[in-house]
Amino acid sequence: MSRWAYVNGRYVPHATARTHVEDRGMQFSDGVYEVIAVVGGELVDATLHYERLDRSLSALEITAPMRRAPLEAVLREVARRNRVTEGIVYLQVNRGVAPRNHAFPRDARPSMVVTARRGQPASSPALVEGVRVITIPDIRWRRRDIKSVSLLANVLAKQAAAQDGAFEAWQVDEDGMVTEGSQSNAWMVETDGAVVTRPPSHDILTGITRTRLIDLARRDGITVIERAFTPREAARAREAFLTSTSSFVVPVVQIDDAVVANGRPGAVTERLRALYLDFVAPRGKRN
Ligand code: PLP
């Protein structure tokens, strides 16, 4: 099946999709992105993603390439052309094309790229059974709330995890507290069943899955506490888990060498995972 991409106003075959050599996204990582899950052909929490995109763009003073309605039409069309009913769409907006010079160009038009990919990682047995994470120092810049394409530290973190046979790397700040994973938010469950995750700030990316899950948990009567925690605390917690657009809610059963509880997904995590799966299920298929 041929794949399609959207590049600056055109739908083009994925194999030949190109941006300019002086696109600032390539030269300076001067751009932002969003990854939106597609379930049953629907974009999951699209509005929350558009709101975060707007925050990222305005933090970097990049002009939005288009309004929400046409943006959504492009995202849907790329999903449709790639026959993605279960998977993700990827959107990247760069400041634009201009002769290489660090300061903002005066009149660059933002460039925009959209791709889509099939996949149902949330149902993969390895993720359902729980994963191991490693911990590493957080070496990133101080505006992690901006969903910037400048992901080198995240790439190194994920590679360190992969080399260690782990699923994810939990990054730890100078105070010894977990910030987040390389591409996910980190959570633990206290003895009394309260769920803990780091509060929104410049220190973490406020995950859309995180935001949605907090809402679902509270509606279900589960206490959610937004505070930072240490890897040691999480390893000794009743449960731990992580969240992201691409993997939803994943039990964490080992942190470095420490097995969390009995090494199996816990009841609170299972409940949250079920709540989230029910939330994303296409209308009509909800329990
Ligand atoms: N934290 C980081 C650093 C990420 O890159 C991501 C997702 O890519 C997340 C958290 C989770 O965010 P979301 O739930 O919006 O996918």
Residues whose N, C-alpha, C, O or C-beta is under 5 A from the ligand:
A	BS01	PLP	E180 G181 S182 Q183 S184 N185 L205 T206 G207 I208 T209 R210 T243 S244 T245 S246
